[in-house]
Amino acid sequence: MLPRMVRGEFTIYPFIEGEALPPYVQVAIDAIKEAGLEVDVGPLSNTVMAATAEQVIEALRRAESAAIAAGAQRIVIRLEVEDG
């Protein structure tokens, strides 16, 4: 049996289309990377995965704090446990 993974998906608002990510999105991504996790950047939301909920939640907590400090107005987070 493959290990379970925890997936966190987050969207940060206001959503601004364009070539570059808004600063509040970029700092959130940087905060997750600094926590040692990779971020899959998508067109509407971003995803982070780890083996434990604690890893994902802590990384998202850091991202949330950084994004709010940089001007984010709303952050939507979804957590899922996936079977490998």
C-alpha positions in Angstrom: 0.0 0.0 0.0 1.4 3.4 -0.9 1.6 6.1 1.7 -1.0 8.7 2.1 -0.3 12.3 1.2 -1.8 15.5 2.4 -2.6 18.1 -0.2 -3.2 21.8 0.5 -4.6 24.0 -2.2 -4.8 27.7 -1.8 -6.0 30.7 -3.7 -5.1 34.2 -2.7 -7.3 37.3 -3.5 -7.6 39.8 -5.1 -6.9 37.7 -8.2 -5.0 39.6 -10.8 -4.4 38.2 -14.2 -1.1 38.9 -15.9 2.4 37.7 -16.6 3.8 38.1 -13.1 2.3 36.9 -9.8 1.0 39.6 -7.5 3.5 40.2 -4.7 1.2 38.7 -2.0 1.1 35.4 -4.0 4.8 35.4 -4.6 5.6 35.8 -0.9 3.2 33.0 0.0 5.0 30.7 -2.4 8.4 31.7 -1.1 7.2 31.0 2.5 6.2 27.5 1.6 9.5 26.9 -0.2 11.4 28.2 2.8 9.4 25.6 4.9 11.0 23.0 2.7 8.1 22.1 0.5 7.5 22.4 -3.3 4.6 24.5 -4.7 2.7 23.6 -7.9 1.7 27.0 -9.2 -1.5 26.9 -11.2 -3.5 29.5 -13.1 -6.1 29.9 -10.4 -4.7 28.2 -7.3 -1.5 26.7 -5.9 -0.9 23.3 -4.4 1.5 21.9 -1.8 1.8 18.3 -0.8 3.6 16.5 2.1 3.4 13.2 4.0 1.8 14.7 7.1 -1.0 17.2 7.8 1.3 19.1 10.2 3.8 19.8 7.4 1.2 21.1 5.1 -0.6 23.1 7.7 2.6 24.7 9.0 3.7 25.7 5.5 0.2 27.1 4.8 0.3 29.1 8.0 3.6 30.7 7.0 2.2 31.4 3.5 -1.0 33.0 5.0 0.9 35.3 7.3 3.3 36.4 4.5 0.4 37.0 2.1 -1.6 39.0 4.5 1.4 41.1 5.4 1.9 41.8 1.7 -1.7 42.9 1.1 -3.8 39.8 0.4 -7.5 40.4 1.2 -8.7 36.8 1.2 -7.2 33.4 1.2 -9.1 30.2 0.5 -7.5 27.0 1.7 -8.6 23.4 1.0 -7.0 20.3 2.6 -7.3 16.8 1.3 -5.8 13.4 2.3 -5.0 11.4 -0.8 -4.1 7.7 -0.9 -0.8 7.4 -2.8 
